[in-house]
Amino acid sequence: MALTEDSIGERVSIRYLLRGEGPTDPNVLMTDVLGHLQIWTETMAEVVKRDGEVIRIERAKIVAAKVIPPEPKRSRERA
């Protein structure tokens, strides 16, 4: 896991467990969240998505996490 308290404010990608004990569990269900890391403690992470939704994740359920580049700026469509 590449995130630390120094990653707060950075754009991140976090994959975490919704169900199951880990990647080898046959009943595992995982999901990803992209957004800006708002909180990183010993027990939890909090990410704010682009639409403003706040996702709280137990650190024990995180499978992978990393800082990712800023979202590319979109150019205006030409008429």
Secondary structure by P-SEA (a helix, b strand, c coil): cccccccccccbbbbbbccccccccccbbbbbbbcccccccccbbbbbccccbbbbbccccccbbbbbccccccccccc
